[in-house]
Amino acid sequence: MNISTTLIPDLFVIQPRVFRDNRGEFLETWQQSRFSDAGIDLPFLQDNYSRSRRGTLRGLHYQVQQPQGKLVHVTRGEILDVVVDLRKSSSAFGQHVAITLDDVSHQMLYVPPGCAHGFLTLSEWADVTYKCTSLYAPEHERTLLWSDPTLGIDWPLEEVPLLSEKDRAGRPLTELELFP
């Protein structure tokens, strides 16, 4: 397993070893000691799964209390995964990282607490799983507007994305509760 750093502190790209043969493939998606050695040492308390059709944009979500770290893995399809640093004390505050995750490379992304997270489905369908370090708390959830021009995110859109009401109602960075 290879764990790489990014522009955003504590945001890691994880490349597991994938073993392929005529039967299919096998990979290890989580082993506490390996992740702990890399600095990812929070307990995972909840697993989530989503299936999304092409053009679906989910996010950019975060929780102001009970912030969640997330280990994101695509088990089918392809997404553009985007993380925005909302920690005012961070050297990367207000900046984003966008990375393509798919079911071929099996790269994963560890999103630290204090960041907004979202993704755009690029394939016909995408199945995404993510482990969370805190439980979902809807009363503390906030949505950063995916199209906030100050973020400069280059979403590869051919048309208006499929959005939930919550994501349509997202707020720009300047109007949100942030982290110290």
The 8 nearest C-alpha neighbors of each residue, nearest first, counted from 0:
[[1, 15, 16, 14, 2, 13, 33, 27],
 [0, 2, 14, 13, 15, 3, 16, 12],
 [1, 3, 13, 12, 14, 11, 0, 4],
 [4, 2, 12, 11, 13, 1, 5, 14],
 [3, 5, 11, 10, 12, 2, 6, 9],
 [6, 4, 7, 10, 11, 3, 8, 12],
 [5, 7, 8, 91, 96, 4, 10, 95],
 [6, 8, 5, 91, 10, 9, 84, 96],
 [7, 9, 10, 6, 5, 91, 89, 4],
 [8, 10, 111, 11, 7, 4, 110, 5],
 [11, 9, 110, 8, 7, 109, 111, 5],
 [10, 12, 4, 109, 3, 108, 9, 5],
 [13, 11, 108, 3, 2, 107, 109, 4],
 [12, 14, 2, 107, 106, 1, 108, 15],
 [13, 15, 106, 1, 0, 2, 107, 12],
 [16, 14, 0, 17, 13, 1, 27, 26],
 [15, 17, 0, 26, 18, 14, 27, 1],
 [16, 18, 26, 25, 15, 19, 24, 105],
 [17, 19, 25, 24, 26, 16, 20, 23],
 [20, 18, 24, 23, 17, 25, 21, 22],
 [19, 21, 22, 23, 24, 18, 25, 17],
 [20, 22, 23, 19, 24, 18, 25, 17],
 [23, 21, 20, 24, 19, 25, 18, 17],
 [24, 22, 20, 21, 19, 25, 18, 17],
 [23, 25, 19, 18, 20, 17, 22, 26],
 [24, 26, 18, 17, 19, 27, 23, 16],
 [27, 25, 17, 16, 28, 18, 15, 24],
 [26, 28, 29, 15, 25, 16, 30, 17],
 [29, 27, 26, 15, 30, 72, 107, 105],
 [30, 28, 27, 31, 34, 33, 70, 32],
 [31, 29, 33, 32, 34, 28, 27, 35],
 [30, 32, 34, 33, 35, 29, 40, 39],
 [31, 33, 35, 34, 30, 36, 40, 37],
 [34, 32, 36, 35, 31, 30, 37, 0],
 [33, 35, 39, 37, 31, 36, 32, 30],
 [34, 36, 40, 39, 32, 38, 37, 33],
 [35, 37, 33, 34, 38, 32, 39, 40],
 [38, 36, 34, 35, 39, 33, 2, 40],
 [39, 37, 35, 36, 40, 34, 9, 41],
 [40, 38, 35, 34, 37, 41, 36, 9],
 [39, 41, 35, 38, 42, 34, 31, 36],
 [42, 40, 39, 132, 43, 68, 35, 38],
 [43, 41, 132, 44, 40, 133, 131, 31],
 [42, 44, 132, 131, 45, 130, 41, 133],
 [45, 43, 132, 133, 131, 42, 134, 46],
 [44, 46, 131, 130, 43, 134, 47, 132],
 [47, 45, 130, 129, 131, 48, 44, 128],
 [48, 46, 129, 128, 130, 45, 49, 131],
 [49, 47, 128, 127, 129, 50, 46, 126],
 [48, 50, 127, 126, 51, 128, 47, 125],
 [51, 49, 126, 125, 127, 124, 48, 52],
 [52, 50, 125, 124, 55, 49, 120, 126],
 [51, 53, 124, 123, 55, 54, 120, 125],
 [54, 52, 123, 120, 122, 121, 55, 124],
 [53, 55, 160, 120, 161, 56, 52, 119],
 [56, 54, 161, 120, 160, 53, 119, 52],
 [55, 57, 119, 118, 162, 160, 161, 54],
 [58, 56, 117, 118, 55, 119, 59, 162],
 [59, 57, 117, 60, 166, 116, 56, 118],
 [58, 60, 117, 116, 143, 115, 142, 145],
 [61, 59, 142, 58, 115, 116, 141, 143],
 [60, 62, 115, 141, 140, 114, 142, 63],
 [61, 63, 140, 66, 139, 64, 141, 65],
 [64, 62, 139, 66, 140, 61, 65, 176],
 [65, 63, 66, 62, 139, 140, 136, 67],
 [64, 66, 133, 62, 67, 63, 136, 134],
 [67, 65, 62, 112, 64, 63, 113, 133],
 [68, 66, 112, 133, 132, 131, 69, 65],
 [67, 69, 112, 111, 132, 110, 131, 66],
 [70, 68, 131, 110, 130, 109, 129, 71],
 [69, 71, 109, 130, 129, 108, 110, 131],
 [72, 70, 129, 108, 107, 128, 69, 109],
 [73, 71, 107, 128, 127, 129, 74, 70],
 [74, 72, 127, 101, 75, 102, 126, 100],
 [73, 75, 102, 126, 127, 72, 76, 128],
 [76, 74, 126, 102, 125, 73, 101, 77],
 [75, 77, 125, 122, 101, 102, 124, 126],
 [76, 78, 101, 122, 121, 100, 125, 120],
 [79, 77, 120, 121, 119, 100, 99, 80],
 [78, 80, 99, 119, 118, 98, 100, 81],
 [79, 81, 118, 98, 97, 78, 99, 117],
 [82, 80, 97, 117, 96, 118, 116, 79],
 [81, 83, 116, 95, 96, 115, 114, 97],
 [84, 82, 95, 115, 114, 94, 85, 93],
 [83, 85, 114, 92, 93, 86, 94, 91],
 [86, 84, 114, 92, 113, 177, 93, 178],
 [85, 87, 178, 89, 88, 113, 179, 92],
 [86, 88, 179, 89, 92, 178, 85, 177],
 [87, 89, 86, 179, 90, 92, 178, 91],
 [90, 88, 92, 91, 86, 87, 8, 84],
 [89, 91, 92, 88, 8, 7, 87, 86],
 [90, 92, 89, 94, 7, 84, 93, 6],
 [93, 91, 84, 89, 94, 87, 85, 86],
 [94, 92, 84, 85, 83, 91, 95, 150],
 [95, 93, 91, 92, 83, 84, 150, 96],
 [94, 96, 83, 82, 84, 97, 93, 81],
 [95, 97, 82, 81, 98, 83, 94, 6],
 [98, 96, 81, 80, 79, 82, 95, 99],
 [99, 97, 80, 79, 100, 96, 81, 78],
 [98, 100, 79, 78, 80, 101, 97, 77],
 [99, 101, 78, 77, 106, 73, 98, 79],
 [102, 100, 77, 73, 103, 76, 105, 104],
 [101, 103, 75, 105, 74, 76, 73, 104],
 [104, 102, 105, 101, 106, 76, 75, 100],
 [103, 105, 106, 102, 101, 100, 14, 17],
 [106, 104, 102, 103, 101, 107, 73, 14],
 [107, 105, 14, 104, 13, 100, 15, 12],
 [108, 106, 72, 13, 71, 12, 105, 14],
 [107, 109, 12, 71, 70, 11, 13, 110],
 [108, 110, 70, 11, 69, 10, 71, 111],
 [111, 109, 69, 10, 68, 108, 70, 112],
 [112, 110, 68, 10, 9, 113, 114, 109],
 [113, 111, 68, 67, 66, 114, 110, 69],
 [112, 114, 86, 85, 66, 178, 111, 84],
 [115, 113, 84, 85, 83, 112, 111, 82],
 [116, 114, 61, 60, 83, 59, 82, 84],
 [117, 115, 82, 59, 60, 81, 58, 114],
 [118, 116, 58, 59, 57, 81, 80, 60],
 [117, 119, 80, 79, 57, 56, 81, 78],
 [118, 120, 56, 79, 78, 55, 121, 54],
 [119, 121, 78, 53, 55, 54, 122, 125],
 [120, 122, 78, 77, 53, 119, 54, 123],
 [123, 121, 77, 124, 76, 53, 120, 125],
 [122, 124, 53, 52, 121, 125, 76, 120],
 [125, 123, 52, 122, 51, 53, 76, 50],
 [126, 124, 76, 75, 51, 50, 77, 120],
 [125, 127, 50, 75, 74, 49, 73, 76],
 [128, 126, 73, 49, 48, 72, 74, 125],
 [129, 127, 48, 72, 47, 71, 73, 49],
 [130, 128, 71, 70, 47, 46, 69, 72],
 [129, 131, 46, 70, 69, 45, 43, 47],
 [132, 130, 69, 45, 43, 68, 133, 67],
 [131, 133, 43, 68, 67, 44, 42, 41],
 [134, 132, 67, 131, 44, 65, 135, 66],
 [133, 135, 45, 136, 44, 132, 131, 65],
 [134, 136, 137, 133, 67, 65, 45, 140],
 [135, 137, 138, 139, 134, 140, 65, 62],
 [138, 136, 140, 139, 135, 62, 141, 134],
 [137, 139, 136, 140, 62, 141, 64, 135],
 [140, 138, 62, 137, 63, 136, 64, 141],
 [141, 139, 62, 137, 61, 138, 136, 63],
 [142, 140, 61, 62, 60, 139, 143, 63],
 [143, 141, 60, 169, 59, 144, 170, 166],
 [142, 144, 169, 59, 170, 171, 145, 60],
 [145, 143, 169, 170, 171, 147, 146, 142],
 [144, 146, 147, 59, 143, 58, 169, 166],
 [145, 147, 144, 148, 152, 150, 151, 171],
 [146, 148, 144, 171, 149, 150, 145, 172],
 [149, 147, 150, 151, 146, 152, 171, 145],
 [148, 150, 147, 151, 172, 171, 93, 152],
 [151, 149, 148, 152, 147, 94, 93, 95],
 [152, 150, 148, 149, 153, 147, 146, 95],
 [153, 151, 150, 154, 95, 146, 148, 97],
 [154, 152, 155, 151, 97, 156, 150, 146],
 [153, 155, 156, 152, 119, 79, 146, 97],
 [156, 154, 153, 157, 121, 79, 119, 158],
 [155, 157, 158, 154, 159, 160, 54, 153],
 [156, 158, 155, 159, 54, 160, 154, 121],
 [159, 157, 156, 160, 54, 161, 155, 154],
 [158, 160, 161, 156, 157, 54, 162, 55],
 [161, 159, 54, 55, 56, 162, 158, 156],
 [160, 162, 55, 54, 56, 159, 163, 57],
 [163, 161, 56, 166, 160, 167, 55, 164],
 [162, 164, 166, 165, 167, 161, 57, 56],
 [163, 165, 167, 166, 168, 162, 169, 161],
 [164, 166, 168, 163, 167, 169, 142, 162],
 [167, 165, 169, 163, 168, 164, 162, 58],
 [166, 168, 164, 165, 169, 162, 163, 144],
 [167, 169, 165, 166, 164, 170, 144, 142],
 [170, 168, 144, 142, 143, 166, 167, 165],
 [169, 171, 144, 143, 174, 142, 168, 172],
 [172, 170, 144, 147, 173, 174, 143, 175],
 [171, 173, 174, 175, 143, 170, 147, 144],
 [172, 174, 171, 175, 170, 176, 149, 177],
 [175, 173, 172, 171, 170, 176, 143, 177],
 [176, 174, 172, 173, 177, 170, 171, 143],
 [175, 177, 63, 174, 178, 141, 172, 173],
 [178, 176, 85, 175, 86, 179, 63, 87],
 [177, 179, 86, 87, 85, 113, 176, 63],
 [178, 87, 86, 88, 177, 85, 89, 113]]
